[in-house]
């Protein structure tokens, strides 16, 4: 069923001193700042850990973990019926409703773990990745752990109590990074460093979610609550399945067409390129979605204006960051990564260019969910799948792996007109915001690509010097001190003078 028609974009906003609107604005601003600080700090830790781990792990290790991540993401999305969005957008806040949602979430987590374990062997053959057989079932235990997360997490999100949430997120990233680095350097420099870090962070995050204020979750199934959750999630379920393919079709095809080593280089580049877009999506999910959901529930005439404000706050800073990635991405790899990872530099540029328009397309999905119209959310996800698949397969047929990535760079540009038509049908398309942003960012992206070419030789030279200094330091640190048994001039295998 379609939501009630929205008022014209020209509908007058509430007075600036309106208590409800003013309180919402204050909570939204505070939530956005907390999200930027917490998530930004966490991603800074992740970037540092990637540089440190790349010195001792192989691209195959990152490639295998990347494949596991894509598979597990697929299983999570295939079984998603929108528990979190339902808890945030529903008018019900009672314990029966929350405990019913939590019970469904717990059962889903353990079912996902079992499904991953069952699929590990056939997927290892399909993707030519024998390591999946052992790694996937262990990593998938994190799905069961995360299924135990308290419903108070979503309650805090609903109320825009983002400060404590970001404290937990930052702590989780600290646990992830410290565990991975310790395991890689002190125990075993292999993919298991990434696996153990993933499990440790899942345990920490779930445990800390139960410290948030709210109810104490118990197993319970209330028929009415379950019915509301199912009705909310019926289209969202299909939407998330299609969204998975929209977000991951490039990775699924690349896993099939390339080696685990090549996919590892892509995965490292993707992690860096996604720093800015993931921050925008995080702000939109933790702050933007609750804000526009509340506006739609209480003041639907203001919905369009609130939506464009959320777009402005979340997208403009991230587009600036994307330009920085296009300009400096390759140089970062030349400076700090081993030569085997250098190919990730231009992957950062491709994915950043793709995100310039992709973030606009994604933002409309939140608007459809906030209004309860998950059918249209599913529709734009289906558009993404079709356009991305056509673009990357055409690129691969013409130019191999290079053509594949170039097709990925332009697919969001091709999808935007279709997404805009769907948004216009719902009377929420914002051409005055979207079109100037696309034009300006595209022109600046081309300038950044040119600038990246100019600074690349200097970065490569500095990186070579830096790696030489580090290699000398590591060699001197590993050499036995003079006067020890292994360092004596009169060792047993040295002729006597």
MIVEX-256251 format. One record per residue (C-alpha): residue in one letter; x, y, z negated. Coordinates in pm, 1 decimal. Example, Ala and Ser with C-alpha at 12.3 -4.5 7.8 and 13.67 -1.06 7.14 Angstrom:
! MIVEX-256251
+------+----------+----------+----------+
! code !        x !        y !        z !
+------+----------+----------+----------+
!    A !   1230.0 !   -450.0 !   -780.0 !
!    S !   1367.0 !   -106.0 !   -714.0 !
+------+----------+----------+----------+
//
This chain:
! MIVEX-256251
+------+----------+----------+----------+
! code !        x !        y !        z !
+------+----------+----------+----------+
!    X !      0.0 !      0.0 !      0.0 !
!    X !    130.3 !    344.8 !     90.6 !
!    X !    176.1 !    601.9 !   -186.9 !
!    X !    -44.6 !    910.6 !   -200.4 !
!    X !     57.4 !   1169.2 !     62.8 !
!    X !    315.7 !   1414.5 !    -52.0 !
!    X !    261.6 !   1786.0 !    -40.8 !
!    X !    435.4 !   1998.2 !    221.1 !
!    X !    804.4 !   2073.7 !    174.5 !
!    X !    705.3 !   2434.5 !    127.1 !
!    X !    508.7 !   2355.6 !   -188.8 !
!    X !    608.8 !   2594.6 !   -465.9 !
!    X !    840.9 !   2458.1 !   -732.5 !
!    X !    760.8 !   2476.2 !  -1099.9 !
!    X !    858.3 !   2794.6 !  -1275.4 !
!    X !   1221.7 !   2792.7 !  -1388.6 !
!    X !   1119.9 !   2814.1 !  -1750.0 !
!    X !    873.7 !   2526.0 !  -1736.4 !
!    X !    957.3 !   2306.2 !  -2034.4 !
!    X !    933.2 !   1971.8 !  -1858.2 !
!    X !   1126.6 !   2078.6 !  -1550.7 !
!    X !   1389.8 !   2262.8 !  -1752.2 !
!    X !   1443.6 !   1963.9 !  -1980.0 !
!    X !   1470.5 !   1733.6 !  -1681.0 !
!    X !   1724.4 !   1962.7 !  -1515.7 !
!    X !   1937.4 !   1972.8 !  -1830.8 !
!    X !   1930.9 !   1594.7 !  -1864.7 !
!    X !   2008.1 !   1551.7 !  -1496.0 !
!    X !   2305.9 !   1789.4 !  -1509.7 !
!    X !   2442.7 !   1621.6 !  -1822.3 !
!    X !   2389.2 !   1278.2 !  -1669.8 !
!    X !   2564.3 !   1377.8 !  -1348.9 !
!    X !   2864.8 !   1514.8 !  -1535.8 !
!    X !   2891.7 !   1204.7 !  -1755.0 !
!    X !   2867.7 !    982.4 !  -1447.7 !
!    X !   3136.2 !   1176.0 !  -1262.5 !
!    X !   3372.3 !   1166.8 !  -1562.0 !
!    X !   3310.3 !    804.2 !  -1658.0 !
!    X !   3301.4 !    657.8 !  -1311.8 !
!    X !   3580.2 !    880.9 !  -1183.5 !
!    X !   3804.0 !    773.6 !  -1469.9 !
!    X !   3719.7 !    408.9 !  -1410.0 !
!    X !   3795.3 !    428.4 !  -1040.3 !
!    X !   4123.2 !    603.4 !  -1115.5 !
!    X !   4215.3 !    302.3 !  -1329.5 !
!    X !   4110.2 !     66.9 !  -1051.5 !
!    X !   4323.1 !    249.5 !   -793.9 !
!    X !   4624.9 !    239.3 !  -1024.1 !
!    X !   4572.5 !   -131.8 !  -1091.8 !
!    X !   4547.9 !   -205.6 !   -718.2 !
!    X !   4883.6 !    -40.1 !   -660.0 !
!    X !   5039.7 !   -230.2 !   -950.7 !
!    X !   4886.0 !   -565.7 !   -852.2 !
!    X !   4979.2 !   -525.6 !   -485.0 !
!    X !   5345.6 !   -542.2 !   -586.9 !
!    X !   5309.2 !   -905.2 !   -707.3 !
!    X !   4993.8 !  -1045.9 !   -543.1 !
!    X !   4961.0 !  -1152.4 !   -180.8 !
!    X !   4710.4 !  -1016.7 !     68.1 !
!    X !   4568.0 !  -1372.9 !     68.4 !
!    X !   4481.5 !  -1332.4 !   -301.6 !
!    X !   4285.0 !  -1014.4 !   -237.8 !
!    X !   4127.2 !  -1169.5 !     70.7 !
!    X !   4002.7 !  -1473.3 !   -121.7 !
!    X !   3862.4 !  -1256.7 !   -400.4 !
!    X !   3702.0 !  -1032.5 !   -139.0 !
!    X !   3524.4 !  -1331.2 !     15.0 !
!    X !   3404.7 !  -1446.8 !   -327.1 !
!    X !   3275.6 !  -1096.8 !   -400.9 !
!    X !   3077.3 !  -1081.1 !    -76.2 !
!    X !   2922.2 !  -1424.0 !   -139.2 !
!    X !   2828.8 !  -1346.1 !   -498.6 !
!    X !   2685.9 !  -1008.3 !   -395.6 !
!    X !   2470.7 !  -1189.7 !   -142.9 !
!    X !   2336.6 !  -1432.8 !   -400.6 !
!    X !   2259.2 !  -1147.0 !   -639.1 !
!    X !   2074.2 !   -950.1 !   -373.5 !
!    X !   1889.9 !  -1251.8 !   -232.9 !
!    X !   1733.9 !  -1306.5 !   -575.3 !
!    X !   1669.5 !   -939.7 !   -659.9 !
!    X !   1308.2 !   -847.9 !   -738.6 !
!    X !   1392.1 !   -502.0 !   -868.4 !
!    X !   1397.6 !   -559.0 !  -1246.2 !
!    X !   1606.1 !   -245.0 !  -1307.6 !
!    X !   1409.4 !     -9.2 !  -1080.2 !
!    X !   1082.0 !   -145.9 !  -1218.6 !
!    X !   1187.5 !    -73.8 !  -1578.5 !
!    X !   1292.8 !    277.0 !  -1476.2 !
!    X !    990.0 !    372.4 !  -1266.6 !
!    X !    702.7 !    190.2 !  -1443.7 !
!    X !    465.9 !    371.4 !  -1677.6 !
!    X !    492.4 !     78.6 !  -1922.9 !
!    X !    766.3 !    100.2 !  -2184.6 !
!    X !    638.6 !   -152.8 !  -2441.8 !
!    X !    840.5 !   -444.4 !  -2578.0 !
!    X !    628.4 !   -708.6 !  -2401.1 !
!    X !    702.8 !   -556.6 !  -2061.2 !
!    X !   1074.7 !   -518.0 !  -2130.3 !
!    X !   1113.9 !   -868.1 !  -2275.7 !
!    X !    931.8 !  -1022.2 !  -1979.9 !
!    X !   1170.1 !   -843.1 !  -1744.9 !
!    X !   1469.3 !   -955.7 !  -1953.1 !
!    X !   1350.9 !  -1318.9 !  -1955.8 !
!    X !   1321.5 !  -1322.2 !  -1576.9 !
!    X !   1665.2 !  -1161.4 !  -1552.9 !
!    X !   1823.8 !  -1427.8 !  -1777.2 !
!    X !   1675.4 !  -1715.8 !  -1580.1 !
!    X !   1787.2 !  -1560.0 !  -1253.9 !
!    X !   2145.5 !  -1528.4 !  -1377.0 !
!    X !   2181.9 !  -1895.7 !  -1461.1 !
!    X !   2012.8 !  -2003.3 !  -1136.8 !
!    X !   2263.0 !  -1792.3 !   -944.5 !
!    X !   2553.0 !  -1958.4 !  -1123.0 !
!    X !   2422.9 !  -2301.8 !  -1026.5 !
!    X !   2361.2 !  -2196.4 !   -667.4 !
!    X !   2713.6 !  -2060.0 !   -631.7 !
!    X !   2865.5 !  -2380.0 !   -768.0 !
!    X !   2661.2 !  -2587.6 !   -522.6 !
!    X !   2756.3 !  -2370.1 !   -224.1 !
!    X !   3129.1 !  -2347.3 !   -301.6 !
!    X !   3238.6 !  -2652.4 !   -100.4 !
!    X !   3036.9 !  -2592.3 !    220.2 !
!    X !   3124.9 !  -2221.7 !    222.0 !
!    X !   3494.9 !  -2300.3 !    182.8 !
!    X !   3471.8 !  -2504.7 !    504.6 !
!    X !   3257.9 !  -2248.8 !    690.7 !
!    X !   3489.4 !  -1958.0 !    605.0 !
!    X !   3812.8 !  -2158.7 !    630.8 !
!    X !   3902.7 !  -2067.3 !    272.9 !
!    X !   3984.6 !  -2380.9 !     69.7 !
!    X !   4043.7 !  -2174.8 !   -244.3 !
!    X !   3670.7 !  -2092.0 !   -261.6 !
!    X !   3595.7 !  -2440.1 !   -393.7 !
!    X !   3766.4 !  -2367.3 !   -725.5 !
!    X !   3731.1 !  -1990.1 !   -749.4 !
!    X !   3364.6 !  -1927.7 !   -658.5 !
!    X !   3202.4 !  -2134.2 !   -939.4 !
!    X !   3422.4 !  -1966.3 !  -1200.2 !
!    X !   3359.1 !  -1611.7 !  -1077.5 !
!    X !   2985.8 !  -1687.5 !  -1047.8 !
!    X !   2971.3 !  -1742.6 !  -1423.5 !
!    X !   2971.6 !  -1362.2 !  -1440.3 !
!    X !   2617.9 !  -1369.1 !  -1290.9 !
!    X !   2492.0 !  -1569.7 !  -1586.9 !
!    X !   2677.7 !  -1340.7 !  -1827.5 !
!    X !   2535.6 !  -1027.0 !  -1666.0 !
!    X !   2187.8 !  -1180.5 !  -1674.9 !
!    X !   2204.1 !  -1153.2 !  -2052.9 !
!    X !   2249.7 !   -774.9 !  -2033.9 !
!    X !   2010.2 !   -588.0 !  -2262.1 !
!    X !   1701.7 !   -422.6 !  -2114.4 !
!    X !   1803.3 !   -119.5 !  -2322.1 !
!    X !   2056.4 !    -46.5 !  -2047.0 !
!    X !   1772.0 !     38.1 !  -1809.1 !
!    X !   1581.6 !    221.7 !  -2082.3 !
!    X !   1884.2 !    444.8 !  -2136.2 !
!    X !   1901.5 !    498.6 !  -1759.1 !
!    X !   1531.9 !    591.9 !  -1751.4 !
!    X !   1585.0 !    854.4 !  -2020.2 !
!    X !   1904.0 !    979.7 !  -1850.9 !
!    X !   2107.0 !    890.6 !  -2161.1 !
!    X !   2407.8 !    845.9 !  -1937.2 !
!    X !   2682.6 !    942.0 !  -2184.4 !
!    X !   2687.2 !    611.0 !  -2371.9 !
!    X !   2635.3 !    418.6 !  -2050.1 !
!    X !   2942.3 !    578.1 !  -1896.4 !
!    X !   3141.1 !    506.8 !  -2211.4 !
!    X !   3058.1 !    138.8 !  -2165.5 !
!    X !   3138.0 !    154.8 !  -1792.9 !
!    X !   3475.9 !    314.1 !  -1859.6 !
!    X !   3553.2 !     59.5 !  -2130.8 !
!    X !   3453.3 !   -220.3 !  -1893.4 !
!    X !   3692.6 !    -91.7 !  -1630.5 !
!    X !   3967.4 !    -69.1 !  -1891.6 !
!    X !   3910.7 !   -434.9 !  -1986.2 !
!    X !   3908.9 !   -538.1 !  -1619.3 !
!    X !   4229.8 !   -355.9 !  -1531.0 !
!    X !   4427.9 !   -448.7 !  -1842.8 !
!    X !   4329.1 !   -816.2 !  -1815.3 !
!    X !   4419.7 !   -841.2 !  -1445.5 !
!    X !   4756.7 !   -669.0 !  -1486.4 !
!    X !   4848.9 !   -867.2 !  -1797.9 !
!    X !   4758.0 !  -1198.7 !  -1635.8 !
!    X !   4941.2 !  -1119.0 !  -1310.7 !
!    X !   5264.4 !  -1007.0 !  -1477.1 !
!    X !   5272.3 !  -1222.1 !  -1791.9 !
!    X !   5099.5 !  -1548.2 !  -1695.6 !
!    X !   5037.6 !  -1611.7 !  -1325.6 !
!    X !   5068.4 !  -1382.4 !  -1023.0 !
!    X !   4780.4 !  -1533.0 !   -824.7 !
!    X !   4412.6 !  -1482.8 !   -746.1 !
!    X !   4331.7 !  -1607.2 !  -1097.6 !
!    X !   4442.1 !  -1272.2 !  -1237.0 !
!    X !   4151.3 !  -1114.6 !  -1048.5 !
!    X !   3912.9 !  -1393.3 !  -1154.4 !
!    X !   3992.2 !  -1373.9 !  -1526.1 !
!    X !   3968.2 !   -995.5 !  -1523.1 !
!    X !   3622.7 !  -1017.5 !  -1363.9 !
!    X !   3495.3 !  -1255.3 !  -1632.3 !
!    X !   3642.5 !  -1056.0 !  -1920.7 !
!    X !   3482.9 !   -734.4 !  -1797.1 !
!    X !   3142.1 !   -904.5 !  -1756.5 !
!    X !   3152.1 !  -1029.7 !  -2115.6 !
!    X !   3248.5 !   -686.1 !  -2247.3 !
!    X !   2980.6 !   -500.9 !  -2050.2 !
!    X !   2702.3 !   -738.6 !  -2152.4 !
!    X !   2802.4 !   -734.9 !  -2518.1 !
!    X !   2819.8 !   -356.2 !  -2527.8 !
!    X !   2478.4 !   -317.7 !  -2360.8 !
!    X !   2323.8 !   -471.6 !  -2672.6 !
!    X !   2465.8 !   -188.0 !  -2884.5 !
!    X !   2242.5 !     66.6 !  -2706.7 !
!    X !   1939.2 !    187.3 !  -2904.3 !
!    X !   1608.6 !     18.2 !  -2831.4 !
!    X !   1437.9 !   -315.3 !  -2874.8 !
!    X !   1600.7 !   -646.6 !  -2953.2 !
!    X !   1542.9 !   -866.9 !  -2651.9 !
!    X !   1365.4 !  -1198.9 !  -2695.3 !
!    X !   1248.5 !  -1461.5 !  -2448.1 !
!    X !    889.1 !  -1383.2 !  -2355.1 !
!    X !    664.3 !  -1403.5 !  -2047.9 !
!    X !    352.9 !  -1186.9 !  -2048.0 !
!    X !    130.9 !  -1260.1 !  -1750.0 !
!    X !     30.0 !   -899.3 !  -1684.2 !
!    X !    387.5 !   -773.1 !  -1708.8 !
!    X !    515.0 !  -1049.5 !  -1481.5 !
!    X !    244.1 !   -964.2 !  -1229.7 !
!    X !    345.0 !   -597.5 !  -1223.3 !
!    X !    710.1 !   -689.3 !  -1177.4 !
!    X !    626.8 !   -925.0 !   -892.3 !
!    X !    403.5 !   -668.9 !   -720.1 !
!    X !    675.5 !   -406.4 !   -747.7 !
!    X !    941.7 !   -642.3 !   -620.3 !
!    X !    760.0 !   -820.6 !   -338.7 !
!    X !    879.0 !   -582.6 !    -68.5 !
!    X !   1193.1 !   -496.6 !   -259.7 !
!    X !   1293.4 !   -863.2 !   -253.7 !
!    X !   1286.1 !   -866.6 !    126.1 !
!    X !   1444.3 !   -522.7 !    130.2 !
!    X !   1740.6 !   -630.2 !    -81.3 !
!    X !   1798.8 !   -940.2 !    131.6 !
!    X !   1807.0 !   -720.3 !    440.3 !
!    X !   2008.5 !   -455.9 !    254.2 !
!    X !   2271.0 !   -718.4 !    180.4 !
!    X !   2313.3 !   -782.5 !    550.8 !
!    X !   2305.5 !   -408.4 !    618.8 !
!    X !   2588.4 !   -353.6 !    371.1 !
!    X !   2784.4 !   -674.4 !    427.4 !
!    X !   2728.1 !   -782.3 !    787.9 !
!    X !   3061.0 !   -629.8 !    889.6 !
!    X !   3241.6 !   -824.0 !    617.2 !
!    X !   3058.5 !  -1149.1 !    695.2 !
!    X !   3153.9 !  -1127.6 !   1061.3 !
!    X !   3509.6 !  -1021.7 !    982.0 !
!    X !   3548.0 !  -1316.1 !    742.6 !
!    X !   3442.4 !  -1544.5 !   1026.2 !
!    X !   3663.6 !  -1386.9 !   1293.3 !
!    X !   3986.0 !  -1329.7 !   1096.5 !
!    X !   4219.6 !  -1499.4 !    852.1 !
!    X !   4199.2 !  -1460.7 !    475.2 !
!    X !   4520.1 !  -1256.5 !    491.2 !
!    X !   4369.6 !  -1007.4 !    738.7 !
!    X !   4052.5 !   -988.0 !    535.3 !
!    X !   4265.5 !   -912.4 !    228.6 !
!    X !   4410.0 !   -604.2 !    399.9 !
!    X !   4057.1 !   -495.2 !    495.3 !
!    X !   3934.7 !   -555.3 !    138.8 !
!    X !   4208.2 !   -338.2 !    -11.7 !
!    X !   4132.2 !    -57.4 !    233.1 !
!    X !   3761.0 !    -91.7 !    164.2 !
!    X !   3812.4 !    -54.5 !   -211.0 !
!    X !   3994.6 !    274.9 !   -162.0 !
!    X !   3752.2 !    406.5 !    100.4 !
!    X !   3454.4 !    323.7 !   -121.0 !
!    X !   3569.7 !    534.8 !   -417.2 !
!    X !   3378.2 !    843.9 !   -308.5 !
!    X !   3067.3 !    674.0 !   -164.9 !
!    X !   3036.5 !    446.7 !   -467.9 !
!    X !   3048.5 !    750.8 !   -695.6 !
!    X !   2769.3 !    912.3 !   -492.4 !
!    X !   2559.6 !    596.7 !   -509.8 !
!    X !   2627.7 !    566.8 !   -881.9 !
!    X !   2511.9 !    923.0 !   -946.8 !
!    X !   2209.1 !    868.2 !   -722.2 !
!    X !   2119.7 !    545.5 !   -903.7 !
!    X !   2183.9 !    653.5 !  -1261.8 !
!    X !   2066.9 !   1014.7 !  -1230.1 !
!    X !   1902.4 !   1089.5 !   -895.6 !
!    X !   1662.1 !    795.0 !   -889.7 !
!    X !   1527.6 !    850.5 !  -1244.9 !
!    X !   1491.6 !   1223.8 !  -1172.7 !
!    X !   1291.6 !   1189.5 !   -851.1 !
!    X !   1091.0 !    902.0 !  -1003.5 !
!    X !    989.5 !   1125.5 !  -1294.9 !
!    X !    907.4 !   1414.6 !  -1062.2 !
!    X !    690.6 !   1187.1 !   -847.0 !
!    X !    508.5 !   1047.6 !  -1153.6 !
!    X !    440.7 !   1385.8 !  -1312.9 !
!    X !    468.8 !   1659.0 !  -1046.1 !
!    X !    435.1 !   1499.0 !   -699.3 !
!    X !    400.8 !   1836.7 !   -527.0 !
!    X !    766.4 !   1907.8 !   -615.0 !
!    X !    902.9 !   1577.6 !   -489.3 !
!    X !   1055.5 !   1692.1 !   -160.7 !
!    X !   1230.4 !   1988.4 !   -318.9 !
!    X !   1368.8 !   1773.0 !   -602.3 !
!    X !   1491.0 !   1516.9 !   -348.5 !
!    X !   1691.0 !   1767.2 !   -145.0 !
!    X !   1844.4 !   1906.4 !   -464.9 !
!    X !   1960.6 !   1556.7 !   -559.6 !
!    X !   2106.4 !   1513.0 !   -210.8 !
!    X !   2293.9 !   1841.6 !   -239.6 !
!    X !   2447.9 !   1760.0 !   -577.3 !
!    X !   2544.8 !   1402.8 !   -494.5 !
!    X !   2654.1 !   1427.7 !   -131.0 !
!    X !   2844.5 !   1753.2 !    -83.8 !
!    X !   3131.8 !   1672.9 !   -327.6 !
!    X !   3160.2 !   1320.2 !   -190.0 !
!    X !   3181.6 !   1441.4 !    168.0 !
!    X !   3475.6 !   1655.7 !     60.6 !
!    X !   3635.3 !   1345.1 !    -93.1 !
!    X !   3576.6 !   1150.4 !    230.8 !
!    X !   3766.1 !   1416.2 !    424.1 !
!    X !   4051.0 !   1376.0 !    175.3 !
!    X !   4050.4 !    998.5 !    234.7 !
!    X !   4066.0 !   1046.6 !    611.5 !
!    X !   4358.9 !   1287.1 !    575.1 !
!    X !   4557.4 !   1110.2 !    302.6 !
!    X !   4445.9 !    745.6 !    310.9 !
!    X !   4725.6 !    611.9 !    533.6 !
!    X !   4989.5 !    814.8 !    350.0 !
!    X !   4883.9 !    659.3 !     18.7 !
!    X !   4964.3 !    314.5 !    156.1 !
!    X !   5292.7 !    429.5 !    311.9 !
!    X !   5399.6 !    572.4 !    -23.9 !
!    X !   5292.5 !    313.7 !   -278.6 !
!    X !   5212.8 !    -21.1 !   -114.8 !
!    X !   5431.7 !   -294.1 !     35.1 !
!    X !   5456.1 !   -293.4 !    414.5 !
!    X !   5214.3 !   -589.8 !    441.9 !
!    X !   4932.3 !   -360.8 !    319.1 !
!    X !   4996.4 !    -67.6 !    555.2 !
!    X !   4723.4 !   -175.1 !    796.7 !
!    X !   4467.2 !    -81.2 !    530.3 !
!    X !   4546.0 !    287.9 !    585.2 !
!    X !   4348.6 !    330.1 !    904.5 !
!    X !   4074.0 !    104.5 !    767.0 !
!    X !   4027.7 !    369.9 !    497.6 !
!    X !   3981.3 !    627.9 !    772.5 !
!    X !   3729.2 !    414.6 !    964.4 !
!    X !   3516.3 !    339.5 !    659.0 !
!    X !   3528.4 !    700.2 !    537.6 !
!    X !   3409.0 !    824.0 !    876.4 !
!    X !   3130.0 !    566.8 !    868.0 !
!    X !   3022.7 !    683.1 !    520.7 !
!    X !   2979.4 !   1044.9 !    634.0 !
!    X !   2640.0 !    954.0 !    779.0 !
!    X !   2585.4 !    629.7 !    591.7 !
!    X !   2533.6 !    808.6 !    260.8 !
!    X !   2251.3 !   1013.5 !    411.4 !
!    X !   2081.0 !    698.7 !    534.4 !
!    X !   2115.0 !    535.3 !    192.9 !
!    X !   1974.3 !    835.9 !      7.0 !
!    X !   1637.4 !    794.6 !    176.0 !
!    X !   1611.0 !    442.0 !     36.8 !
!    X !   1608.5 !    582.3 !   -317.2 !
!    X !   1328.4 !    820.7 !   -219.6 !
!    X !   1116.3 !    535.9 !    -88.1 !
!    X !   1169.3 !    333.2 !   -406.6 !
!    X !   1088.1 !    632.0 !   -628.2 !
!    X !    750.9 !    665.7 !   -454.5 !
!    X !    688.9 !    290.7 !   -484.1 !
!    X !    701.4 !    245.2 !   -106.7 !
!    X !    954.6 !    -34.6 !    -91.8 !
!    X !    827.6 !   -143.6 !    252.2 !
!    X !    991.9 !    158.3 !    415.0 !
!    X !   1309.2 !     87.4 !    217.9 !
!    X !   1308.9 !   -258.6 !    373.2 !
!    X !   1249.3 !   -108.5 !    717.5 !
!    X !   1552.9 !    122.0 !    714.7 !
!    X !   1765.0 !   -167.8 !    583.1 !
!    X !   1649.7 !   -375.0 !    879.9 !
!    X !   1753.8 !    -91.4 !   1111.1 !
!    X !   2098.3 !    -91.4 !    949.8 !
!    X !   2141.4 !   -464.4 !   1010.2 !
!    X !   2044.7 !   -443.9 !   1376.2 !
!    X !   2255.3 !   -138.7 !   1459.5 !
!    X !   2565.3 !   -251.2 !   1264.9 !
!    X !   2557.8 !   -600.0 !   1417.1 !
!    X !   2523.9 !   -464.2 !   1769.6 !
!    X !   2800.8 !   -206.5 !   1720.4 !
!    X !   3064.5 !   -436.0 !   1570.3 !
!    X !   2998.9 !   -729.5 !   1803.7 !
!    X !   3016.1 !   -500.9 !   2105.6 !
!    X !   3337.4 !   -350.8 !   1971.9 !
!    X !   3485.2 !   -696.7 !   1908.2 !
!    X !   3394.5 !   -816.2 !   2258.5 !
!    X !   3564.8 !   -513.3 !   2411.7 !
!    X !   3866.2 !   -463.0 !   2185.1 !
!    X !   3905.7 !   -749.8 !   1938.0 !
!    X !   3967.9 !   -655.3 !   1575.0 !
!    X !   4043.2 !   -293.2 !   1665.6 !
!    X !   3718.1 !   -265.2 !   1860.6 !
!    X !   3532.0 !   -427.6 !   1572.9 !
!    X !   3646.6 !   -156.9 !   1332.5 !
!    X !   3579.6 !    124.0 !   1580.0 !
!    X !   3226.5 !    -10.5 !   1622.0 !
!    X !   3193.0 !      3.2 !   1245.9 !
!    X !   3301.1 !    368.3 !   1249.6 !
!    X !   3012.9 !    478.4 !   1472.1 !
!    X !   2729.2 !    245.5 !   1368.8 !
!    X !   2585.5 !    483.1 !   1108.2 !
!    X !   2570.8 !    763.4 !   1364.6 !
!    X !   2363.9 !    533.6 !   1586.3 !
!    X !   2134.6 !    436.1 !   1297.0 !
!    X !   2065.2 !    789.1 !   1172.9 !
!    X !   1800.7 !    890.8 !   1434.0 !
!    X !   1598.7 !    577.6 !   1355.0 !
!    X !   1628.6 !    630.4 !    979.9 !
!    X !   1529.9 !    995.3 !   1022.0 !
!    X !   1218.0 !    893.9 !   1215.4 !
!    X !   1110.5 !    665.1 !    929.5 !
!    X !   1179.4 !    938.1 !    671.8 !
!    X !    985.0 !   1191.3 !    879.4 !
!    X !    686.2 !    957.7 !    885.9 !
!    X !    689.7 !    976.7 !    504.6 !
!    X !    734.4 !   1356.7 !    524.8 !
!    X !   1064.0 !   1351.6 !    333.7 !
!    X !   1315.1 !   1400.0 !    618.8 !
!    X !   1539.0 !   1701.5 !    552.4 !
!    X !   1684.6 !   1809.1 !    891.4 !
!    X !   1793.5 !   2150.2 !    760.1 !
!    X !   2020.6 !   1970.5 !    515.5 !
!    X !   2121.5 !   1662.3 !    714.2 !
!    X !   2207.4 !   1796.5 !   1058.4 !
!    X !   2443.3 !   2080.7 !    957.6 !
!    X !   2616.1 !   1845.5 !    712.7 !
!    X !   2669.8 !   1579.1 !    980.1 !
!    X !   2800.5 !   1831.9 !   1234.2 !
!    X !   3037.6 !   2008.5 !    994.2 !
!    X !   3175.6 !   1691.9 !    836.0 !
!    X !   3228.6 !   1523.3 !   1173.2 !
!    X !   3430.1 !   1817.0 !   1307.9 !
!    X !   3635.4 !   1835.0 !    989.1 !
!    X !   3690.1 !   1457.8 !   1005.1 !
!    X !   3844.7 !   1491.6 !   1350.8 !
!    X !   4074.0 !   1763.1 !   1217.6 !
!    X !   4167.0 !   1538.8 !    923.6 !
!    X !   4250.9 !   1251.8 !   1161.2 !
!    X !   4489.3 !   1482.3 !   1347.4 !
!    X !   4644.2 !   1600.2 !   1021.1 !
!    X !   4694.9 !   1241.9 !    904.8 !
!    X !   4900.9 !   1171.7 !   1215.0 !
!    X !   5124.6 !   1471.0 !   1144.2 !
!    X !   5209.3 !   1375.3 !    785.8 !
!    X !   5241.1 !    999.6 !    845.0 !
!    X !   5614.9 !    995.2 !    937.4 !
!    X !   5709.0 !   1196.9 !    628.6 !
!    X !   5499.0 !    971.5 !    403.4 !
!    X !   5654.4 !    656.9 !    550.0 !
!    X !   6004.3 !    794.7 !    494.2 !
!    X !   5932.4 !    892.2 !    134.6 !
!    X !   5770.7 !    554.1 !     73.2 !
!    X !   6077.4 !    370.8 !    200.0 !
!    X !   6298.7 !    573.3 !    -32.7 !
!    X !   6066.4 !    512.1 !   -327.9 !
!    X !   6054.6 !    136.2 !   -267.7 !
!    X !   6433.6 !    128.1 !   -245.9 !
!    X !   6463.2 !    298.7 !   -584.1 !
!    X !   6210.4 !     61.1 !   -739.3 !
!    X !   6387.3 !   -243.3 !   -589.6 !
!    X !   6722.1 !   -131.9 !   -734.4 !
!    X !   6562.2 !    -73.3 !  -1073.8 !
!    X !   6397.3 !   -416.5 !  -1074.6 !
!    X !   6720.8 !   -583.9 !   -966.2 !
!    X !   6919.5 !   -414.5 !  -1242.2 !
!    X !   6650.4 !   -500.4 !  -1497.9 !
!    X !   6656.9 !   -866.5 !  -1394.2 !
!    X !   7039.0 !   -896.1 !  -1389.0 !
!    X !   7189.0 !  -1060.3 !  -1701.5 !
!    X !   7389.2 !   -822.6 !  -1920.1 !
!    X !   7767.2 !   -831.0 !  -1892.2 !
!    X !   7928.5 !  -1067.1 !  -2143.0 !
!    X !   7643.6 !  -1318.6 !  -2151.9 !
!    X !   7698.4 !  -1679.0 !  -2056.3 !
!    X !   7546.5 !  -1633.4 !  -1707.8 !
!    X !   7727.1 !  -1306.7 !  -1647.4 !
!    X !   8082.2 !  -1399.7 !  -1757.6 !
!    X !   8366.6 !  -1380.7 !  -1510.2 !
!    X !   8493.4 !  -1721.6 !  -1629.4 !
!    X !   8170.3 !  -1922.5 !  -1569.2 !
!    X !   8215.8 !  -2296.0 !  -1519.7 !
!    X !   8157.0 !  -2267.3 !  -1145.5 !
!    X !   8419.6 !  -1991.0 !  -1107.9 !
!    X !   8782.9 !  -2096.1 !  -1043.0 !
!    X !   9012.9 !  -2027.0 !  -1337.4 !
!    X !   9264.0 !  -1751.2 !  -1291.6 !
+------+----------+----------+----------+
//
